[in-house]
Amino acid sequence: MTQPTLQTRSFRVHARDLDAHHARTVQEATFEAAAVAYAEDLHAAAGDSDEVSLIVRDLETGHEHCFRVDLASGETAACG
């Protein structure tokens, strides 16, 4: 049985607490995937922190989600 292909969408992602790091547009299938894709380029900017909070906005719908991303493992969780 074949899996349905997920369509990519445009997301705008930025770090919630890092003023010096700019937002970036990424093409991914889900909010979570967009957060992880952004976090892959963020590790150096996060300094000593092993975790970062990211705001992910779907550019088509305007819906936003906040995720905490563990920079070592790539695991995501909703911001509390």
C-alpha distances in whole Angstrom, upper triangle without the diagonal:
4,7,10,13,16,19,22,25,28,30,34,34,37,39,40,43,44,46,46,43,42,39,36,33,30,26,24,21,22,26,25,24,27,29,28,28,32,33,32,35,37,38,41,42,42,44,45,42,39,37,38,37,35,35,32,33,30,32,31,31,34,32,33,32,34,32,34,32,33,34,34,30,29,28,29,30,32,35,38
4,6,9,12,15,18,21,25,27,30,31,34,36,38,41,41,43,43,39,38,35,32,30,26,23,20,17,20,23,23,21,24,26,25,25,29,30,29,32,34,35,38,39,39,42,42,40,37,35,35,35,33,33,29,30,27,29,28,29,31,30,31,30,32,30,32,30,31,32,32,28,27,26,27,29,30,34,36
4,6,9,12,15,18,22,23,27,27,31,32,34,37,38,40,40,36,35,32,29,27,23,20,17,14,16,19,19,18,20,23,22,22,26,27,26,29,31,32,36,36,36,39,39,37,34,32,32,31,29,29,26,26,24,26,25,25,28,26,27,26,28,26,28,27,28,29,29,26,24,23,23,25,26,30,32
4,6,9,13,16,19,21,25,26,29,31,33,36,37,38,39,35,33,30,27,25,21,18,15,12,14,18,18,17,19,22,22,21,25,26,26,29,31,32,35,36,36,39,40,37,34,32,31,30,28,27,24,24,21,23,22,22,25,24,25,24,27,26,28,27,28,29,30,27,24,24,23,25,26,29,32
4,6,9,13,16,18,22,23,27,29,31,34,34,36,36,32,30,27,24,21,18,14,12,9,12,16,17,14,17,20,19,19,22,24,23,25,28,29,33,33,33,36,37,35,32,30,29,28,26,25,22,22,19,20,19,21,23,22,23,23,25,24,26,25,27,27,28,25,22,22,22,24,25,28,31
4,6,9,13,15,18,20,23,25,27,30,31,32,33,29,27,24,21,18,15,12,9,6,9,12,13,12,13,16,17,16,19,21,21,23,25,27,30,30,30,34,35,32,30,27,26,25,22,22,18,18,15,17,16,17,19,18,19,19,21,21,23,22,24,25,26,23,20,20,19,21,22,25,28
4,7,10,13,16,18,22,25,26,30,30,31,31,28,26,22,19,16,13,10,8,6,9,12,14,12,13,16,17,16,18,21,21,23,25,27,30,30,30,34,35,33,30,28,26,25,22,21,17,16,13,14,13,15,17,17,18,19,21,21,24,23,25,26,27,25,22,22,21,22,22,25,28
4,7,9,13,15,19,21,23,27,27,28,28,24,22,18,16,12,9,6,5,4,8,10,12,10,10,14,14,13,15,18,18,19,21,24,27,26,27,30,32,30,28,26,24,22,19,18,14,14,11,12,12,14,15,15,16,17,19,19,22,20,23,23,25,23,20,20,19,21,21,23,27
4,6,10,12,16,19,21,25,25,25,26,22,20,16,14,10,8,5,6,6,8,9,12,11,9,13,15,13,14,17,18,19,21,24,26,25,26,30,31,29,28,25,23,21,17,16,12,10,7,8,8,10,12,12,13,15,17,18,21,20,23,23,26,24,20,21,19,20,20,22,25
4,7,10,13,17,19,22,22,22,23,19,16,13,10,7,6,5,7,9,9,10,13,11,9,12,14,12,12,16,17,17,19,22,24,23,24,27,30,27,26,24,21,19,16,14,10,9,6,6,7,10,11,12,12,14,16,17,20,19,23,22,25,24,20,21,19,20,20,21,25
4,6,10,13,15,18,18,19,20,16,14,10,8,6,5,6,7,9,9,7,10,10,7,9,12,11,10,13,15,15,16,19,22,20,21,24,27,24,23,20,18,16,12,10,6,5,5,5,8,10,9,10,9,11,12,13,16,16,20,19,23,22,18,19,16,18,17,18,21
4,7,11,12,16,15,16,16,13,10,6,6,4,6,9,11,13,12,10,12,12,8,9,12,11,9,13,15,14,14,18,20,18,18,22,25,22,22,19,16,14,10,8,6,5,7,7,10,12,10,11,9,11,12,13,16,16,19,19,22,22,18,19,17,18,17,17,21
4,7,9,12,12,13,14,10,9,5,5,6,7,11,11,14,12,9,11,11,7,7,10,9,7,9,12,12,11,15,17,15,15,19,21,19,18,16,12,10,7,6,5,6,9,10,14,14,12,12,9,10,10,10,12,12,16,15,19,19,16,16,14,15,14,14,18
4,6,9,8,9,10,7,6,4,7,9,11,14,15,17,15,12,13,14,10,9,12,11,8,9,12,11,10,13,15,12,12,16,18,16,17,14,10,9,6,5,7,9,12,13,17,17,14,14,11,11,10,11,12,12,15,15,18,19,16,17,15,16,15,14,17
4,6,6,8,9,7,8,7,10,13,14,17,17,20,17,14,14,15,12,9,12,12,9,9,12,11,9,11,13,10,9,13,15,13,14,11,7,6,4,6,9,12,15,16,20,20,17,16,13,12,9,10,10,10,13,13,16,18,15,16,14,15,14,12,15
4,6,8,11,9,10,10,13,15,17,20,20,21,19,15,15,17,15,12,14,16,12,12,16,15,12,14,16,13,11,15,16,14,15,12,8,6,5,6,10,12,16,17,21,20,17,16,12,11,8,9,10,12,14,15,18,19,17,17,15,14,13,10,13
4,6,9,9,11,12,15,18,19,23,23,25,22,19,18,20,18,14,16,18,14,13,17,16,12,14,15,11,10,12,14,11,13,11,8,7,8,10,13,16,20,21,24,24,21,20,16,15,12,12,11,13,15,15,18,20,18,18,16,16,15,12,14
4,6,6,9,10,13,17,18,22,22,25,23,19,19,20,17,15,16,17,13,12,15,13,10,12,12,8,8,10,13,11,13,12,9,9,9,11,14,17,20,21,25,25,22,21,18,17,14,14,13,14,15,14,18,20,18,19,18,18,18,15,18
4,6,8,10,13,17,19,23,24,27,25,21,22,22,19,17,19,19,15,15,18,15,12,15,14,10,11,13,16,15,17,16,12,12,12,13,16,17,21,21,25,25,22,22,19,18,16,17,16,17,19,18,21,24,22,23,21,21,21,18,20
4,6,10,13,16,19,22,24,27,25,22,22,23,20,18,19,18,15,14,16,14,11,13,12,8,10,12,15,15,17,16,14,14,14,15,17,19,22,22,26,27,23,24,21,21,18,19,18,18,19,18,21,23,22,23,22,23,23,21,23
4,7,9,13,15,19,20,23,22,19,19,19,16,14,15,15,11,11,13,10,8,11,10,7,9,12,15,14,16,15,12,12,11,12,14,16,19,19,23,24,21,21,18,18,16,16,16,15,17,15,19,21,19,21,19,21,21,19,22
4,6,10,13,16,18,21,20,18,19,18,15,14,16,14,11,12,14,11,10,14,13,11,12,15,19,18,19,17,14,14,11,12,13,14,17,16,20,21,18,19,17,17,16,17,17,17,19,18,21,23,20,22,20,22,21,20,23
4,7,10,13,15,18,17,15,16,16,12,11,14,12,9,11,14,12,11,15,15,13,14,18,21,19,20,17,14,13,10,9,10,10,13,13,16,18,15,16,14,14,14,15,16,16,19,17,21,22,19,20,18,20,19,18,21
4,6,10,12,16,15,14,15,14,10,10,12,10,7,11,12,10,11,15,16,14,16,19,22,20,21,18,15,15,11,11,10,11,12,12,15,17,15,16,14,15,15,15,17,16,19,17,21,21,18,20,18,20,20,20,23
4,7,10,13,13,12,14,12,9,11,13,10,9,12,14,12,14,17,19,17,19,22,25,23,23,21,18,16,13,12,10,9,10,9,12,14,13,14,14,15,15,16,18,17,20,19,22,22,19,20,19,21,20,20,24
4,6,10,11,10,12,9,6,9,10,7,7,11,12,12,13,17,19,18,19,23,25,23,22,20,17,17,13,13,10,10,10,10,13,15,15,15,14,15,15,15,17,16,19,18,21,20,16,18,17,19,19,20,24
4,7,9,10,12,9,7,11,12,9,10,14,14,14,17,19,22,21,22,26,28,26,24,22,20,19,16,15,12,12,10,10,12,14,15,15,15,16,17,17,19,18,21,20,22,21,17,19,18,20,20,22,25
4,6,8,9,6,5,9,10,8,10,13,14,15,17,19,22,22,22,26,27,25,23,21,19,18,15,15,11,12,10,12,13,15,15,15,15,14,16,15,18,16,19,18,21,19,15,16,15,17,18,20,24
4,7,9,7,8,11,12,11,13,16,16,18,20,22,25,25,25,28,30,27,25,22,21,20,17,16,12,13,10,13,13,14,15,14,15,14,16,16,18,17,20,20,22,20,16,16,15,17,17,20,23
4,5,5,6,9,10,11,12,14,16,18,19,21,24,24,23,27,28,25,23,20,18,17,14,13,10,11,9,12,13,13,14,12,12,11,13,12,15,14,17,18,20,18,15,14,12,14,14,16,20
4,6,5,6,9,10,11,12,15,16,17,19,22,21,20,24,25,22,20,17,15,13,10,9,6,8,8,11,12,12,12,10,9,7,9,9,12,12,15,17,19,17,14,13,10,11,11,13,16
4,5,5,6,9,10,11,13,15,15,17,20,20,19,22,23,20,18,15,13,12,10,10,8,11,11,15,16,16,16,13,11,9,9,8,10,9,12,13,16,14,10,9,7,9,9,12,15
4,5,5,6,9,10,11,13,14,16,19,19,19,22,23,21,18,16,15,14,12,12,10,12,12,15,16,17,17,15,14,12,13,11,12,11,13,14,15,13,10,10,9,12,13,15,19
4,6,5,6,9,10,12,13,15,18,18,17,21,23,20,18,16,14,13,10,10,7,9,10,12,14,15,14,13,12,11,11,10,12,11,14,14,17,15,12,12,11,13,13,15,19
4,6,5,6,9,11,10,13,16,15,14,18,19,16,15,12,10,9,7,8,7,10,11,14,17,17,16,14,11,10,9,7,9,7,11,11,14,13,9,10,8,10,11,12,16
4,5,5,6,9,10,11,14,15,14,17,18,16,14,12,11,11,9,11,10,14,15,17,20,20,19,18,15,13,12,9,10,7,9,9,11,10,6,8,8,11,13,14,18
4,6,5,7,9,11,14,15,15,18,20,18,16,14,13,13,11,13,11,14,14,16,19,20,19,18,16,15,14,12,13,10,12,11,13,13,9,12,11,15,16,17,21
4,5,6,7,9,12,12,12,15,18,16,15,13,11,11,9,10,9,12,14,15,18,19,18,17,15,14,13,11,12,10,12,11,14,14,11,13,12,15,16,16,20
4,5,5,7,10,10,9,13,14,12,11,9,8,9,8,11,11,15,17,18,22,22,21,19,17,15,13,11,10,7,9,7,10,11,8,10,10,13,15,15,18
4,6,6,9,11,11,14,15,14,12,12,11,13,12,15,14,18,19,21,23,25,23,22,20,18,16,14,13,10,10,8,10,10,8,12,12,16,18,18,22
4,6,8,8,10,12,15,14,14,13,12,14,12,15,15,18,19,20,24,25,23,23,20,19,18,16,15,12,13,10,12,14,12,15,15,18,20,20,23
4,6,5,6,9,12,11,11,10,9,11,10,13,14,17,20,21,24,25,23,22,19,18,16,14,13,11,11,8,11,13,12,14,14,17,18,18,21
4,6,5,7,9,9,8,9,9,12,13,16,17,20,23,24,28,28,26,25,22,20,18,15,13,11,10,6,9,12,11,14,15,17,19,19,21
4,6,6,9,10,11,12,12,15,15,18,20,23,25,26,30,31,29,28,25,23,20,18,16,14,13,10,12,15,15,18,18,21,22,21,24
4,5,9,9,11,11,10,13,13,16,18,21,24,24,28,29,26,26,23,21,18,17,15,14,14,11,14,17,16,18,18,20,21,20,22
4,6,6,8,8,7,10,12,15,17,20,23,25,28,29,26,25,22,20,17,15,13,11,11,9,12,15,14,16,16,17,19,17,19
4,6,8,10,10,13,15,19,21,24,27,29,32,32,30,29,25,23,20,18,16,14,13,11,13,16,16,18,19,20,22,20,22
4,7,9,11,14,17,20,23,26,29,31,34,34,32,30,27,24,21,19,15,14,12,11,12,15,16,18,18,20,21,20,21
4,5,7,11,13,17,20,23,26,28,32,31,29,27,24,21,17,15,12,11,9,8,10,13,13,15,15,16,18,16,17
4,7,11,13,17,19,23,25,28,31,31,29,27,23,20,17,14,10,8,6,5,7,9,10,11,12,14,16,15,17
4,7,10,14,16,19,22,25,28,27,25,23,19,16,13,10,7,5,5,6,8,10,9,10,10,11,12,11,13
4,6,10,13,16,19,22,25,24,22,20,16,14,10,8,6,5,7,7,11,12,11,11,10,11,11,10,13
4,7,10,13,17,19,22,21,19,17,13,10,7,6,4,6,9,10,14,14,12,12,9,9,9,7,10
4,6,10,13,15,18,18,15,14,10,8,6,5,6,7,11,12,15,15,13,13,10,10,10,9,12
4,7,10,12,15,15,12,10,7,6,5,7,9,11,14,15,19,19,16,15,12,12,10,9,13
4,7,9,12,12,10,8,5,5,6,8,11,12,16,16,20,19,15,15,12,13,11,11,15
4,6,9,8,6,6,4,7,9,11,15,16,19,20,23,23,19,19,16,16,14,14,17
4,6,6,5,5,6,9,12,14,17,18,22,22,25,24,20,20,17,18,16,17,20
4,6,5,8,9,12,15,17,20,21,24,24,28,27,23,23,21,21,19,20,23
4,6,8,11,14,17,19,23,23,27,27,30,29,25,25,23,23,21,22,25
4,5,9,12,16,18,22,23,27,27,31,29,25,25,22,22,19,20,23
4,6,10,13,16,20,21,25,26,29,28,24,24,21,20,18,18,21
4,7,10,13,17,19,23,24,27,26,22,21,18,17,14,15,17
4,7,10,14,16,19,21,24,23,20,19,15,14,11,12,14
4,7,10,12,16,18,21,20,17,15,12,10,8,8,11
4,7,10,13,15,18,18,15,13,10,9,6,5,9
4,6,10,12,15,14,11,10,6,5,5,5,9
4,7,9,12,12,10,8,6,5,6,6,9
4,6,9,8,6,6,5,7,9,9,12
4,6,6,5,5,7,9,12,12,14
4,6,5,8,9,12,15,15,18
4,6,8,11,14,17,17,20
4,5,9,12,15,17,19
4,6,10,13,15,18
4,7,11,13,15
4,7,9,12
4,6,9
4,6
4
